Amino acid sequence: MLIDFFYALRSAKLPVSVKEYLTLLEALKEGVVGPNNDEGVGYKIDDFYYLSRTALVKDEKHYDKFDRAFASYFKGVEMVADFTKDIPLDWLRKNLELQLSPEELAKIEKMGWDELMETLKKRFEEQKERHEGGNKWIGTGGTSPFGAYGQNPQGIRIGQDKGRNKSAVKVWDQRAYKDYDDTQELGTRNIKIALRRLRKFAREGAHDELDLDDTIRSTAANAGWLDIKMVPERHNNVKVLLLMDVGGTMDEHIHRVEEMFSAAKTEFKHLEFYYFHNCVYDFMWKNNRRRYAEKFPTQDIIRKYNKDYKLIFIGDATMSPYEILQPGGSVEYNNEEAGVEWLQRLTQAFPKFAWINPEPQGVWQYRQSIGIMQQIMSQRMYPLTVKGLEEAMRLLSK
């Protein structure tokens, strides 16, 4: 299997040599990573990921390319909630994708949230082998509510590289996200111009800027003897707290969000930013590669910044409604409190807030989660367009 993995990395244009591949095999042979069960067989996918990246990738600039190649080849999940064993990756290998007609899909019975989670736990305990094309087990290409590359009106997506039908109520997967690039060159100045509606200038600091009007006035009053007057430089003293959705469906909007991020970094001297995925929960992060090692508790963020900060969310708000409303609805861990609780705490702590949505406004009415988020945001949701940004900045500047 690993020789195919090696070729997959080479196909992804990674500079991986045979020597580095042999180093990886030797590390596995020497037991650098331990077995994932009492029988002493197999490896935890997370342990193997870090070992293979260390052995095969010699320059961190290739990490993102490696992540994509690794995900494409080994896409799956290591652990489901607090269950006691791993889902074999072979169960989730893509051999076929099922496509059902609307009539066929309507015949499949939906499960509620509690029933889904309880049934998944039972399937996980009972299943012993790979399944494909069925309607019960964790597998691929079927109508079961658990697995990948199939079709079900309301299920849990596991081990699929991206959404296909946007019908999953939960996605169980560990992902590698990429930080937004705040040095991205803008193709247009329109975003900057729109953000400038939020500017509020004040003169602060040392007197290092020429006050031409006062200099002329003082020189004239001094019978023509030059009397130079200086004033502090004008700065935009608006404070902005920027919370950005990253990963998943937001991958479709990376370029536009990077443009806005670049513009915001340029326009606002007092800018603080954090990342979240889909919905804000009890922690956020600043570096996507270290989002588990360097967490910032949301409650600490609320306490750290004063209420004079303008709060701006950027996200497509496209997710399962359970991710907003249900404890345990997060796609990556069991959050104790629903996302709506944290969103309400944030909007109460920062009265000047707005949500910027990169999704086309014409599709908002067809996404249940967007409607829910609009209600939570008191209808302060604006599209990521010049007009939308101008309206949002006008609201925040009041």
LOSEDREN-729204 format. One record per residue (C-alpha): x, y, z; residue in three letters. Coordinates in steps of 0.05 Angstrom, whole numbers, plus 5000, padded with zeros to 4 digits. Layout:
N
XYZALA;...
This chain:
398
500050005000MET;505650495017LEU;508950444949ILE;502350714920ASP;502551264972PHE;509651434950PHE;507351484877TYR;501351904898ALA;506152404931LEU;510452424868ARG;504252534826SER;502653134870ALA;509453434849LYS;512553334918LEU;520153254916PRO;520152574951VAL;526052104939SER;526751354946VAL;531751475002LYS;526451855042GLU;521351315028TYR;526150785055LEU;527251215117THR;519651195129LEU;519450445122LEU;525350365170GLU;521850815221ALA;515550395217LEU;519749755224LYS;523150035286GLU;516550205318GLY;517250965319VAL;509650995320VAL;505850485361GLY;500050015343PRO;492950265349ASN;490149675387ASN;491849115436ASP;493148625380GLU;499249035359GLY;496949155287VAL;495749785247GLY;497450505263TYR;493551115285LYS;492651535222ILE;494752165260ASP;501251855283ASP;502751595214PHE;501252285184TYR;506452635227TYR;511652085218LEU;510852075142SER;511052835137ARG;517352855180THR;520752315138ALA;518552525069LEU;517853285070VAL;524253685080LYS;521554385069ASP;515454675105GLU;513255035041LYS;511054355016HIS;506654205077TYR;500254435046ASP;501554034982LYS;503153425026PHE;496653515066ASP;492553515002ARG;496052894975ALA;495552535042PHE;488152705048ALA;486752474977SER;490051794989TYR;488251645062PHE;481852035070LYS;478151775131GLY;477251885206VAL;481451625262GLU;476651665319MET;469151755326VAL;467252125390ALA;469751725449ASP;468751035418PHE;474150535433THR;476850345364LYS;478550625296ASP;474650595232ILE;479050215181PRO;480750685124LEU;478950135074ASP;471650195095TRP;471550895066LEU;475550785002ARG;471951094943LYS;470150574890ASN;463550874866LEU;458951454879GLU;451551334885LEU;446751804850GLN;439351744866LEU;433352084834SER;429252564878PRO;423752034880GLU;428451494904GLU;431551954955LEU;424652144982ALA;423351404999LYS;429351375047ILE;427151485119GLU;430552055157LYS;433151975228MET;433152505282GLY;439552745315TRP;439252285377ASP;437351685335GLU;443051815286LEU;448251855341MET;445751245378GLU;445350835314THR;452351045293LEU;455050805360LYS;451550135351LYS;454150055279ARG;461150225302PHE;460949695356GLU;457949155311GLU;461449265244GLN;467248805228LYS;468748915154GLU;468149395095ARG;461249515063HIS;459549834997GLU;452849994965GLY;448549815026GLY;443550175069ASN;445750005140LYS;453249985154TRP;458750505154ILE;461050475082GLY;461150785013THR;456550854954GLY;450050664989GLY;444050965022THR;446450865094SER;446551505135PRO;453851355155PHE;459751375108GLY;462051695043ALA;460251764969TYR;453051524977GLY;446551894983GLN;441951995042ASN;437252575058PRO;440152655129GLN;446352295152GLY;453352345180ILE;458852425128ARG;465252055146ILE;471652055106GLY;469552415043GLN;474152945013ASP;468653465005LYS;461053565006GLY;457053334947ARG;449653414963ASN;450153865025LYS;445153415062SER;449653155119ALA;447453385188VAL;454453245215LYS;461253155183VAL;466052725224TRP;473052855199ASP;479653155220GLN;482153665170ARG;488254085157ALA;486454805144TYR;490855345113LYS;491656045141ASP;488956605098TYR;494557005065ASP;494457725090ASP;499657925037THR;495057744979GLN;495358284926GLU;488558574911LEU;486058564840GLY;481759184855THR;481759754905ARG;474259714913ASN;474559294977ILE;479359795010LYS;474960374989ILE;468860025019ALA;472459885085LEU;474460615091ARG;467360785109ARG;469060515178LEU;474960985188ARG;475161455247LYS;481361895249PHE;484762195309ALA;491462545318ARG;495762155366GLU;503162105383GLY;509062565370ALA;508463215331HIS;511662975266ASP;507063215211GLU;506963915181LEU;500664315195ASP;500664735132LEU;494665175148ASP;497165345218ASP;504165475191THR;501565975139ILE;497166315191ARG;502766365243SER;507866605191THR;503167155167ALA;501867365239ALA;509367385250ASN;510567905195ALA;512967385146GLY;518067055192TRP;517266305181LEU;513765975239ASP;513165225226ILE;507564865262LYS;507364105271MET;501663635292VAL;501162895307PRO;499962445247GLU;492662245235ARG;491161515247HIS;484961095239ASN;483460905311ASN;477760425296VAL;478759745330LYS;476459125292VAL;475758405317LEU;475557965254LEU;473157245261LEU;474056825198MET;471056155179ASP;476255705147VAL;476155015113GLY;470554595084GLY;465854985039THR;469955615052MET;475355335007ASP;471155574948GLU;471856294973HIS;479256314993ILE;481356824941HIS;475957324958ARG;476857255033VAL;484357345026GLU;482957984988GLU;478558245044MET;483558015097PHE;489258385060SER;484959015055ALA;483058985128ALA;490358905150LYS;491959525109THR;486159965130GLU;485559815205PHE;491459945251LYS;487959605309HIS;485958935279LEU;485558275316GLU;483557635281PHE;481956915297TYR;479656305258TYR;473755835269PHE;470555285228HIS;463255345207ASN;460855615275CYS;464255925335VAL;464755465396TYR;468755495460ASP;475455625427PHE;478555935365MET;485655965337TRP;490556415299LYS;494755885264ASN;491155325228ASN;497054845231ARG;497154915307ARG;489854985321ARG;489754435373TYR;496354625406ALA;494855375409GLU;487555465427LYS;484656125448PHE;478456035493PRO;472656445466THR;470956675536GLN;478056955543ASP;477357325477ILE;470857635501ILE;474257865565ARG;480658115530LYS;477558625482TYR;473259215501ASN;466259315474LYS;468859885429ASP;471659355382TYR;467559265318LYS;466058515310LEU;466158245239ILE;464757515221PHE;466757255153ILE;463656585134GLY;458856255086ASP;454356005144ALA;453355375103THR;453054775149MET;448254295183SER;443354685228PRO;445554205284TYR;452454525282GLU;449255175305ILE;443654935350LEU;445854265380GLN;451054105434PRO;455853615402GLY;454253885333GLY;461354085316SER;464553695259VAL;470953565297GLU;469453465370TYR;463653425420ASN;462454145440ASN;458854195507GLU;455054825489GLU;451454965423ALA;454555465376GLY;448655935383VAL;450456035456GLU;457456285438TRP;454856715381LEU;449957065428GLN;455457185480ARG;459857505426LEU;454457955398THR;452458175468GLN;459758325486ALA;460858725422PHE;454559115404PRO;457259345337LYS;457458705296PHE;456158455225ALA;456857805186TRP;459957825116ILE;457857225073ASN;461757045010PRO;456156604985GLU;451856924929PRO;445957254961GLN;441256904913GLY;442456224947VAL;441556465019TRP;434156305020GLN;435555575001TYR;440455455059ARG;437055315125GLN;443355465165SER;444056155133ILE;436956325153GLY;438456115225ILE;444956515226MET;441357135199GLN;436457095257GLN;442157025307ILE;445657625275MET;439258045278SER;439258065201GLN;446158395201ARG;448657935146MET;451558245083TYR;454457945019PRO;461857995004LEU;460758514949THR;462759244946VAL;455559444960LYS;454858945016GLY;461359175049LEU;459259905043GLU;452659745078GLU;456159345133ALA;461359885145MET;455960425147ARG;452260015200LEU;458559915242LEU;460460655238SER;453860895270LYS;
